[in-house]
Amino acid sequence: MQLVINSRGAYLRKQNNCFLIKNDDKVFEVSVKKIESILITTSAYISTDAIKFAMDNNIDIIFLDYFGNPYGRVWHCKLGSTTLIRRKQLEASIGEKGLNLAKEWITCKIDNQIDFLKSLKNSRSKKENNINEYIISLEKRKSMLTKIEGAIEEKRNNIMAIEGVAGKEYFDALSFIIPEQYKFKGRSRSPAKDEFNCLLNYAYGVLYSMVEKSCIIAGLDPYIGFIHADNYNKKSLVFDLIEMYRVFAEKTVMYLFSKRKVKKEYFDKIKNGLSLNQEGKALLINELNDTFETTVRYRGRNIKNKNIIQFESHRIANNLLKQK
């Protein structure tokens, strides 16, 4: 599970073989064996003993800003694996191998979008025809993607253009499906312009930290990307790989709207947009944890959604090692 500290003034420290959290007059303990990562999302305190305790147990500590974007991480100083993986990753990032990986990841993303829309269509007979049109359009983008050939440095813009159009169509479909009072016009970030994007941005932030951790453990360099171009201090590979898992966040947020669990009071008005308040964050984190803990059938095995991320990062690293 992810231990989330999102109350102003909360205090986290080590006690015996547990983490102890104190918030106002409330005190509770969580066994270290139950925690995979710690997210601190607001003004809180943490002891150095708690930090070392987390490092000793391979638990990373992630700091999220007001909008849910990770801005810092505490992690032990060991490399995830052999540096040969990083060398192979760098070689692949500039040739045909890089293009094939990029196509695989974006194809996976579009497949996830199509499958999700199909599942939403099943319980919405009145909107079925319109949703089918969105699905057909996404299928066309996927077909265009498979026809791209060459080296990644030459075709990167082509891939991103197709992915961008597919994304717009997909979010148009989601806006068409959600309840009337929460419809939105495309994606908006930092700040979000509407409730849907406010929840989704925060969910993406949590997901981003999980993808980065999976790269580190697998021995991949988070800064060497394939789809997203290199930039100063930009973790391009994390932006690449998260594309395959964004659907976890999207399913969670859509579930909250479809089950009418979203309330206007979960959002605070700020300059040029909205922010998710403490009550809204608690609702979202609980639902995200349920999503990540769900067991599915994946590549011939039963596996939790959260473990798919690590599984795929290891698979990518192993494939890079096999390349000549």
N, C-alpha and C positions, 0 to 999 in steps of 0.2 A: 504494500500500500504506500501511497504518498502521504506523508505527514505535512499538513498545510498549516502554517502559522499566519493568520490573516487578521488578527485583532491588535489594534494599537496598544502598545505597552505590554504585550505578552512576553513572557520570559521562558526560555528553553535552557535546561541544564541536564547534566547526567546525574542519575541516582541509581546506584547498584548496577544492574544490567538493563536499565530502562532509561528512556528519556522522560523527564518530568516537565510538564508544561503548566505554567501558572498564569492565569489571566484574571485580574481583579481578585475576587475571593474564591475562584474556582481553581482546583488543582487536580490534574490527572496524570497517570503514567501510561506509557506505551512501550511494550517490549521491543528491544532492538531487532529481534528476529522477525517482527512484523513489518519493518520499514525498509523500503527500497530507496527512497529519496526524501529530502526535506525541502519544502517550498516555503520561503518567507516572503510574504507579499505586502507587508506594510511596516510601520515603525515598531520594531520588536527588538528584544535583546536575546543574545545567545552567548553562553559561556565558552571559554576556550576548552574546557574539559568536554563539553558536548561536541565541539568541532572535532577534537581528536578521537572521541568515541565513534563519531560517524565515519571518520577516515579509516579507523582500525577495522570497521565492519563493512567497508566498501559501499558506504552510503554517501551520495553526493548531496551538497547543499546548494540550492539554487535561489537566487534573489530576483524577484520579479518587480517591475515598476508598477506604476498606478494603473496601466492598461494591460498588465499581464505579460509584458515583454521581458524576457530574461536579460539582465544587465550584468550579472556576475555569477560565478560558480566557485565553490570550494571543493577541490578534488585532490586525491592523493597524487604524488609527483611521479608515479611509475608510468611507463609507457604501456599501452594496452597489449602490445605484441611486438613482434620483430619489426625493425625499421624497413625490412625488405618489402613489406606490404605498402609502405608509403612510397618507396621508389617505383614499384609497379603501378601504383595509383597515379603517380605523376606521368609515367610513360603512357598510360591509357588515356589520360586526359587531353591528349592532343592528336589522337588518330581515329581510325575506324572503330577500334574497340570502345572508345569513349562515346562515339555516336550510337553504337548498339546498346550500350548501357543507358544512355539518355532516352532512347526510344522505348526501351523496356520499362523504364520508370514512369514516363508520361503515358504510355499505353496502359499501364497498371492503374494510373490515376483516372484516366477516362473510363476504363472498365468499371472501376469502383463507382464512378458517378452514374454510369448507365445502370448498374445493378441497383444502386440506391433509388434512382428514379422509378425503376420497375417495381421495387418493393412498395414505394409510396403510391404508385398507381393502383395497386391491387385493392386498396381500401378507399379509393376515390373515383368511383365509377363515373361521376358527373364531369370529372376533369380528365378522364382517361385519354380522349382523343388529343387534347392539347399536350399532355405529357408525352404521348407517343411521338408527336412532332419534335419535341426536344430530344427524345432518345434517338430518333432517326438522324437528326442533325449531328449529334455527338458521334454516332457511328461513322458518319462521313468524315469527321475530323480525325477519327482513329485510322480510317483507311488512308487518308492523306499522309498521316504520320509514317505508316509502314512503307511508303514508297520513297522516303528520303534515303539517299545513299551518299557515301563520301566520308570525310573526316569531320569530327565534331567542331573544330575551329571554323570550318567553312559553312556548316549547316546549323550552327547554334541558333541564329536568328530565325531560321525557318521553323525550328522546333518550338521556340518560344512564342512565335506568332500563332501557330496552330493551337498551342496550349492556352494562349490568352483568349482566343475566340471561343474555344470550348468552355473555358471557365466562365465567360460572360453568359453564354447560353445556359449553362448549368445553374448559375445563380439566378438567372431570369426565371428558370423553372421552379426553383425553391421559393422565390418570392411569389410566384403564381399559386403555389400550393399552401403556404402558411395562412393563418387567419387574417382576415381583411385588415384589421387595425394594426397589424405588424408588418405589412408589406414594405419592401425597401427597394431602392434604386441602385443596384450594383454594390460593389464592395467599397467600404470606407474604413480608414484606419487612422489611429492616433490624432484626433479622437474619432470614434465611430459616430456616424450621423443618426443611427437608429438602434433599436434594441437588438435586432438580429445580429448585426455586425459587432455590437458591443460584447455580446456573449461569445460570438465566434472568435473574435480577436483574442479574448482571454483564453479560450480553449486552445487556440493555436499556440499561444505562448507556453502553456503547460506541455503541449505535445512537442514543441521545439526543443525543450530541455531534455525530453526523453530521447529524441533522435540524436542529439549531440552526445549524450551519455553512451548510446549504443555504438556510435562511431569510435569513441575513445576506447571502450572495452574491446572492440573488434580490431583495434590497431589501425583504423583509418584516420587520415588527416582531415579534420573538419574544414580546413581552409582550402583544400584542393578540390574544386568542383568540376563538373562536366557541362551541365546545362547553364548554370549561373556563372558568369564570367568572374575571374579573379578580381578582387578589389581589396584595398587596404583594410585589414582587420575584418573582412567579411568571411563568415563561415559558409563558403559557397556549397560545400558538400551537404551540409545540414539542410540548406534551402533546397538542394536537389532531392534528397531522400525523403524529406517531409511530404513531398507531393504524393507519395504512395499511401500516406497514412492520414491525410487531412480528413478523409471520410469519417474517421473515428470521431473527430470533433464535430463535423457537420451532422452526423447521425444523432449525437448527443443533444445538440442545440435544437435540431428539428423535433426531436422527441419532446423536449420541454415545451415547445410551442404547440405541438399536436395534442399533447395531454393537458394543455392549458395550465401549465405550472408557472408560466411567466407572468409577473405582475409589474405594473408600472413603478411601484415603489422600490423595486430592486435596482433602479437606475437613478443616478444623480445628474442633473443638468450642469454642464461645465461650458466654458467658452468654446463655441463652434461644434458642440456635440454632446455626447453622453459618456458617463463612466459607470462601471459596475460597482455597486457598493458592497459592504461586507456581507449583507444578507444574500445578495445575488451571487457573490463569489462562492459562498457556502453551498448554495443550491447547485451551482454548476459543478463544483469540485466533486460533490457527492455523486452526481450523475456520471461525470467523467470516470471516476473510480469504478463505478458499475460497468461502464463500457469496457474499460481496460481489463477488468477481471472476468469478462465473459469468455467462455471457452468456445472455440469454433473449429471446424475442420479445415486444415490448411496444409497443402502439399503432402497429403496422405497421413496427417497426424492430428490429434486433438491438441490444441494449443490455445493459451489465452491471448487475447488481442495484444496486450502489452508486450508479450514475449515474441510476437511476430516481428516487432521492430528490431529486437536484438538478433533474432534468427536470421533476418535478411541481411543485416550488417555483417554478420559472420560469413554468410554465404557469398556476399560480394567480395569480402576480403580473401576468402579461399579461392574464388574464381580468379582474382587478380594474381594470386601466387602461382596458379597453374598456367597462366599465359606465358608464351615464349617471347 
